[in-house]
Amino acid sequence: MSVSDVASSHAAPEPLAGVRVLDLSNVLAGPFCSYQLMLLGADVTKVEVPDRGDLARQLGPDADLNARRIGASFLAQNSGKRSVEVDLKSADGRAAFERMLSESDVLLENFRPGVMARLGYPWERLRELRPELICCAISGFGQTGPMSQRPAYDQIVQGLSGMMSITGTEETAPQRVGFPICDTVGGLVAAMTINAALLSRERTGRGAYLDVSMLESSLSAMGWAVSNYLVSGVEPMPMGDQNATSAPSGTFQAADGPLNIAANRQEQFVTLCTLIGRDDLLHDERFALREDRKIHRQALNDEINAALAGATAEWWEETLSANGVPAARILTVAQAVELDQLQHRDFFADVEVPDRDDEHVRVMGSGVRVDGRSLKPLFRPPLLGEHNDDEHTSTVSRPA
């Protein structure tokens, strides 16, 4: 019996089924976090500013969608959520918020530190209203410290973390990573920590206040680039498409385009040399050992590129991969999303465009399968304030 057969015969609720999340966040880090929680089964309600909503509703490359306040940036990470308009500066709005809070497990926000307190809801007050609450605050630099009050967007954090200084080549660095990685990492760290807090609450009965710093999360995600400096005093340098830890490991040129190869282990290097018809490289003292290959990286790359010119990148990808050498073409985003692997894994979901039932867009699910089942949104993104009339009820059922 296959994993999929097991999944269909033993269907179970999503891991976070029954968990209620009240999401006050905007744009990316917070909404990305709550999207991950929703994919895991949480019931997520977006609390949006009346008549304006999440700024992401007006962001994206399609001006028509932006004008309709369902911009591509919003559609990408808000499927499966509800939307309620609440003015936290009004008495009625605060009353509505507190009713929803009384039935929520998690409160998520990404305001600048101090905003929740100025609205009348510091952590102490939230804990009084809902002792079991898990409150997660995502900010650029954390809730404390000399930088805590600074405004921060993804690019600001990319620069301050050192990330941009090692992206690109010696000639082109510093460069921005091509997507908002600090927002995304911050959202993932928040989702992971919320799940840990939910488990802790099961054991202790106590809620928690989670202070997520995008700067610290991003530095943590940089891994060896930071650790090599902290542990060994070796400051990382921009190396473009080459892997600083090994050679040959980076981007090479086949007959028709670029190809990534990562022959990081000695046996992989031996296999690579054999497959490209260059056994002689194994006997060249410049390339005998791992450290030697790193020192003479450019000379080795030149030899390999000359050999790769005899076949296409796709042919080399299939041949090298089949023999245990990690290799793959470099695809555009348009090519990547059409990979058969992603279709096989049921990674994408088609959801309705909120105000056009005859229109659909494709959105991403989770990178995780649970008991063989893909985790995807079960219904479309909400219109602004679509669930205003439901704010006093316990929940809106997810479609079966």
C-alpha positions as CSV (number, residue, x, y, z in Angstrom):
1,M,0.0,0.0,0.0
2,S,1.4,3.4,-1.0
3,V,1.7,6.4,1.3
4,S,-1.2,8.0,-0.6
5,D,-3.4,4.9,-0.1
6,V,-2.6,5.0,3.7
7,A,-3.5,8.7,3.8
8,S,-6.9,8.2,2.1
9,S,-7.8,5.2,4.3
10,H,-6.7,6.9,7.5
11,A,-7.7,10.5,6.9
12,A,-7.1,12.6,10.0
13,P,-7.6,16.3,10.9
14,E,-4.9,18.7,10.0
15,P,-2.3,19.1,12.7
16,L,-3.7,22.5,13.9
17,A,-7.4,21.7,13.5
18,G,-9.3,23.6,16.2
19,V,-6.6,26.3,16.8
20,R,-8.0,29.8,16.3
21,V,-5.7,32.5,15.2
22,L,-6.5,36.3,15.3
23,D,-4.2,37.9,12.8
24,L,-3.6,41.7,13.0
25,S,-0.6,41.6,10.7
26,N,0.0,43.2,7.3
27,V,1.9,42.7,4.1
28,L,4.2,39.7,4.3
29,A,6.0,38.4,7.4
30,G,2.9,38.1,9.6
31,P,0.5,37.0,6.8
32,F,3.0,34.5,5.6
33,C,3.2,33.1,9.1
34,S,-0.6,32.8,9.5
35,Y,-0.8,31.3,6.0
36,Q,1.5,28.5,7.2
37,L,-0.7,28.0,10.2
38,M,-3.8,27.9,8.1
39,L,-2.2,25.3,5.8
40,L,-1.7,23.2,8.9
41,G,-5.4,23.5,9.8
42,A,-5.7,26.6,12.0
43,D,-8.8,28.8,11.7
44,V,-7.3,32.2,10.8
45,T,-9.3,35.5,11.0
46,K,-7.6,38.6,9.5
47,V,-8.4,41.8,11.5
48,E,-8.2,44.6,9.0
49,V,-8.4,48.4,9.2
50,P,-11.9,49.5,7.9
51,D,-12.1,50.6,4.3
52,R,-8.4,50.1,3.8
53,G,-7.3,46.6,4.8
54,D,-4.0,44.9,4.4
55,L,-1.6,46.9,2.3
56,A,-0.9,43.8,0.3
57,R,-4.4,44.1,-1.2
58,Q,-2.9,46.9,-3.3
59,L,0.4,45.3,-4.1
60,G,1.4,43.2,-7.1
61,P,2.1,43.5,-10.9
62,D,-1.6,43.5,-11.9
63,A,-3.0,47.1,-11.6
64,D,-6.6,45.9,-12.0
65,L,-6.3,43.4,-9.1
66,N,-4.7,46.2,-7.0
67,A,-7.5,48.5,-7.7
68,R,-10.0,45.8,-6.7
69,R,-8.0,45.4,-3.4
70,I,-7.2,41.8,-4.2
71,G,-3.6,42.3,-5.4
72,A,-1.4,39.4,-6.3
73,S,0.6,39.9,-3.1
74,F,-2.6,39.4,-1.1
75,L,-3.9,36.5,-3.1
76,A,-0.6,34.7,-2.7
77,Q,-0.9,34.2,1.1
78,N,-4.4,34.8,2.3
79,S,-6.4,31.9,0.9
80,G,-8.3,30.0,3.6
81,K,-8.6,33.0,5.9
82,R,-11.5,35.2,6.9
83,S,-11.5,39.0,7.0
84,V,-13.1,41.2,9.6
85,E,-12.9,45.0,9.7
86,V,-12.2,46.4,13.1
87,D,-11.3,49.9,14.2
88,L,-9.2,49.3,17.4
89,K,-9.4,53.1,18.1
90,S,-13.2,53.0,18.6
91,A,-15.2,51.6,21.6
92,D,-17.2,49.3,19.3
93,G,-14.1,48.1,17.6
94,R,-12.4,47.2,20.8
95,A,-15.5,45.4,22.1
96,A,-15.5,43.3,18.9
97,F,-11.8,42.6,19.1
98,E,-12.1,41.5,22.7
99,R,-15.0,39.1,21.8
100,M,-12.9,37.5,19.2
101,L,-9.9,37.4,21.4
102,S,-11.8,35.5,24.1
103,E,-12.2,32.6,21.6
104,S,-8.7,32.8,20.1
105,D,-5.6,30.7,20.9
106,V,-3.1,32.9,19.1
107,L,-2.8,36.6,18.4
108,L,-0.4,37.6,15.7
109,E,0.8,41.2,15.0
110,N,3.6,42.9,13.2
111,F,3.2,46.5,14.3
112,R,6.1,48.6,15.4
113,P,6.9,47.9,19.1
114,G,4.7,49.8,21.4
115,V,1.7,50.2,19.0
116,M,-0.4,47.5,20.7
117,A,0.2,49.1,24.1
118,R,-0.9,52.5,22.7
119,L,-4.0,50.9,21.4
120,G,-4.7,49.8,25.0
121,Y,-3.5,46.2,24.6
122,P,-0.1,45.6,26.1
123,W,0.8,42.0,26.9
124,E,-0.3,42.4,30.5
125,R,-3.8,43.4,29.3
126,L,-4.0,40.7,26.7
127,R,-3.1,38.1,29.3
128,E,-5.8,39.4,31.6
129,L,-8.4,39.1,28.9
130,R,-7.2,35.6,27.7
131,P,-4.8,33.9,30.2
132,E,-4.1,31.0,27.8
133,L,-3.3,33.3,24.9
134,I,-0.2,32.9,22.8
135,C,0.7,36.4,21.5
136,C,3.4,36.6,18.7
137,A,4.8,39.9,17.8
138,I,7.0,40.1,14.6
139,S,9.1,43.2,14.1
140,G,12.3,44.2,12.3
141,F,14.6,44.2,15.4
142,G,12.5,42.9,18.3
143,Q,10.5,44.6,21.0
144,T,13.5,45.8,23.0
145,G,16.9,47.4,22.3
146,P,18.3,50.6,20.8
147,M,17.0,49.7,17.3
148,S,13.6,48.5,18.3
149,Q,11.7,51.6,17.3
150,R,13.2,51.9,13.8
151,P,11.0,51.1,10.8
152,A,12.1,48.1,8.9
153,Y,11.4,46.4,5.6
154,D,12.9,43.3,4.2
155,Q,15.6,45.1,2.3
156,I,16.7,47.1,5.4
157,V,17.1,43.8,7.3
158,Q,19.0,42.2,4.3
159,G,21.5,45.0,4.5
160,L,22.0,45.1,8.2
161,S,22.3,41.4,8.6
162,G,25.3,41.2,6.3
163,M,23.3,39.2,3.8
164,M,23.7,41.6,0.9
165,S,27.4,41.9,1.5
166,I,28.0,38.3,0.5
167,T,25.4,38.2,-2.3
168,G,26.8,38.6,-5.8
169,T,30.5,38.7,-6.8
170,E,33.4,40.8,-5.6
171,E,32.5,43.2,-8.5
172,T,28.7,43.3,-8.0
173,A,28.2,43.0,-4.2
174,P,26.4,44.1,-2.2
175,Q,23.2,42.8,-3.9
176,R,19.7,42.2,-2.6
177,V,18.5,38.5,-2.6
178,G,15.9,38.3,-5.4
179,F,12.9,37.8,-3.1
180,P,12.0,39.1,0.4
181,I,13.8,36.4,2.2
182,C,14.0,38.2,5.6
183,D,10.2,38.6,5.7
184,T,9.8,35.0,4.7
185,V,12.3,33.7,7.3
186,G,10.7,35.8,10.0
187,G,7.3,34.4,9.2
188,L,8.6,30.8,9.3
189,V,10.4,31.4,12.6
190,A,7.2,32.9,14.0
191,A,5.1,29.9,12.8
192,M,7.6,27.4,14.2
193,T,7.6,29.2,17.6
194,I,3.9,29.5,17.8
195,N,3.6,25.7,17.3
196,A,6.1,25.1,20.0
197,A,4.2,27.5,22.3
198,L,0.9,25.6,21.6
199,L,2.6,22.4,22.6
200,S,4.0,23.9,25.7
201,R,0.5,25.2,26.6
202,E,-0.9,21.7,26.3
203,R,1.6,20.7,29.0
204,T,1.5,23.7,31.3
205,G,-1.8,25.5,30.6
206,R,0.1,28.7,30.2
207,G,0.1,31.1,27.3
208,A,3.2,32.9,26.1
209,Y,4.5,36.1,24.6
210,L,6.7,35.5,21.5
211,D,9.0,38.3,20.4
212,V,10.3,37.5,16.9
213,S,13.1,39.7,15.4
214,M,13.5,39.6,11.7
215,L,17.1,40.6,12.0
216,E,18.0,37.8,14.5
217,S,15.9,35.3,12.5
218,S,17.8,36.2,9.3
219,L,21.2,36.0,10.9
220,S,20.3,32.6,12.3
221,A,19.2,31.4,8.8
222,M,22.5,32.5,7.3
223,G,24.1,29.6,9.1
224,W,27.7,28.9,8.1
225,A,28.2,32.3,6.7
226,V,27.9,33.7,10.2
227,S,29.2,30.7,12.1
228,N,32.5,30.6,10.2
229,Y,33.2,34.1,11.3
230,L,32.1,33.6,14.9
231,V,33.9,30.3,15.3
232,S,37.0,30.7,13.1
233,G,37.3,34.4,12.4
234,V,36.9,33.8,8.7
235,E,34.8,36.7,7.2
236,P,32.6,35.4,4.3
237,M,33.1,37.0,0.9
238,P,30.8,37.3,-2.1
239,M,31.4,34.4,-4.4
240,G,28.6,34.7,-6.9
241,D,27.4,31.3,-8.0
242,Q,30.2,29.4,-6.3
243,N,30.0,27.4,-3.1
244,A,32.6,28.6,-0.6
245,T,32.7,25.3,1.2
246,S,33.7,23.0,-1.7
247,A,34.9,22.7,-5.3
248,P,33.8,21.9,-7.9
249,S,30.5,23.2,-6.6
250,G,28.7,26.0,-8.3
251,T,27.4,27.0,-11.7
252,F,28.9,25.6,-14.9
253,Q,28.2,26.0,-18.6
254,A,26.9,23.2,-20.8
255,A,26.4,23.4,-24.5
256,D,23.1,25.2,-24.3
257,G,23.1,27.0,-20.9
258,P,24.0,27.0,-17.2
259,L,24.1,23.9,-15.0
260,N,24.6,23.6,-11.2
261,I,26.9,20.9,-10.0
262,A,27.7,20.2,-6.4
263,A,30.4,17.5,-6.3
264,N,31.1,18.1,-2.6
265,R,32.3,14.6,-1.6
266,Q,35.4,12.9,-3.0
267,E,33.5,10.0,-4.5
268,Q,31.3,12.5,-6.3
269,F,34.3,14.3,-7.7
270,V,35.7,11.0,-9.0
271,T,32.4,10.1,-10.6
272,L,32.1,13.5,-12.2
273,C,35.6,13.3,-13.7
274,T,34.8,9.9,-15.1
275,L,31.5,10.8,-16.6
276,I,32.8,13.9,-18.4
277,G,35.7,11.9,-19.7
278,R,38.4,13.7,-17.7
279,D,39.9,11.0,-15.5
280,D,43.2,12.8,-15.9
281,L,41.9,15.5,-13.5
282,L,42.0,12.9,-10.7
283,H,45.8,12.7,-11.1
284,D,46.4,16.4,-11.2
285,E,48.0,17.5,-7.9
286,R,46.1,20.8,-8.0
287,F,42.9,18.9,-7.6
288,A,43.9,15.9,-5.5
289,L,42.3,17.0,-2.2
290,R,39.3,19.0,-1.2
291,E,41.3,22.0,0.0
292,D,43.5,21.8,-3.1
293,R,40.4,22.1,-5.3
294,K,39.2,25.1,-3.5
295,I,42.5,26.9,-3.9
296,H,42.6,26.1,-7.7
297,R,38.9,26.5,-8.2
298,Q,39.0,28.6,-11.3
299,A,41.4,26.3,-13.1
300,L,39.3,23.3,-12.2
301,N,36.1,25.1,-13.4
302,D,37.7,25.9,-16.7
303,E,38.5,22.2,-17.3
304,I,35.1,21.1,-16.4
305,N,33.3,23.7,-18.5
306,A,35.3,22.6,-21.5
307,A,34.1,19.0,-21.0
308,L,30.5,20.0,-20.4
309,A,30.3,21.9,-23.7
310,G,29.8,18.5,-25.5
311,A,26.2,18.0,-24.3
312,T,23.1,19.9,-23.2
313,A,22.4,20.9,-19.6
314,E,19.4,18.6,-19.5
315,W,21.5,15.7,-20.6
316,W,24.1,16.4,-18.0
317,E,21.5,16.8,-15.3
318,E,20.0,13.4,-16.0
319,T,23.3,11.7,-16.5
320,L,25.1,13.1,-13.4
321,S,22.0,12.8,-11.1
322,A,21.5,9.2,-12.1
323,N,25.1,8.5,-11.0
324,G,24.9,10.2,-7.6
325,V,26.4,13.6,-8.6
326,P,24.0,16.4,-7.6
327,A,23.3,18.4,-10.7
328,A,20.4,20.4,-12.2
329,R,19.7,23.1,-14.8
330,I,19.1,26.7,-13.7
331,L,15.4,27.4,-14.4
332,T,13.4,30.6,-14.5
333,V,10.5,30.9,-12.1
334,A,8.1,30.2,-15.0
335,Q,9.9,27.0,-15.7
336,A,10.3,25.9,-12.1
337,V,6.6,26.1,-11.3
338,E,5.9,23.7,-14.2
339,L,8.2,20.9,-12.9
340,D,6.6,17.5,-13.0
341,Q,7.8,17.0,-9.4
342,L,5.6,19.8,-8.1
343,Q,2.6,18.5,-10.0
344,H,3.2,15.0,-8.6
345,R,3.4,16.4,-5.1
346,D,0.1,18.4,-5.6
347,F,1.9,21.5,-4.4
348,F,-0.3,24.1,-6.0
349,A,-4.0,24.9,-5.5
350,D,-6.4,26.7,-7.8
351,V,-8.5,29.1,-5.9
352,E,-11.3,31.5,-7.0
353,V,-10.6,35.2,-7.3
354,P,-12.8,36.7,-4.6
355,D,-15.0,39.0,-6.7
356,R,-14.9,36.9,-9.9
357,D,-16.2,33.3,-9.4
358,D,-15.3,32.5,-13.0
359,E,-11.6,33.5,-12.4
360,H,-9.1,31.3,-10.7
361,V,-5.5,31.8,-9.7
362,R,-2.8,29.3,-8.7
363,V,-1.3,29.6,-5.2
364,M,1.2,27.6,-3.3
365,G,0.6,25.1,-0.6
366,S,3.0,23.8,2.0
367,G,6.3,22.2,1.5
368,V,5.2,19.4,3.9
369,R,2.9,16.5,3.3
370,V,1.1,15.0,6.3
371,D,0.4,11.2,6.2
372,G,0.8,11.5,2.4
373,R,-1.6,14.4,2.1
374,S,-0.6,17.8,0.6
375,L,-1.5,20.8,2.7
376,K,-3.3,23.4,0.7
377,P,-5.9,26.2,1.2
378,L,-9.4,24.8,1.0
379,F,-11.1,28.1,0.1
380,R,-10.4,31.4,-1.6
381,P,-8.9,34.6,-0.1
382,P,-11.5,36.9,1.5
383,L,-12.8,40.2,0.3
384,L,-12.1,43.1,2.7
385,G,-14.6,42.7,5.6
386,E,-16.3,39.7,4.1
387,H,-16.9,38.1,7.5
388,N,-17.9,41.2,9.4
389,D,-21.2,39.7,10.3
390,D,-19.5,36.6,11.7
391,E,-17.1,38.3,14.1
392,H,-19.2,37.5,17.1
393,T,-19.6,33.8,16.3
394,S,-17.2,31.1,17.3
395,T,-16.0,30.1,13.9
396,V,-16.8,29.7,10.2
397,S,-16.5,26.0,9.2
398,R,-13.9,25.1,6.7
399,P,-15.4,23.4,3.7
400,A,-15.1,19.6,3.7
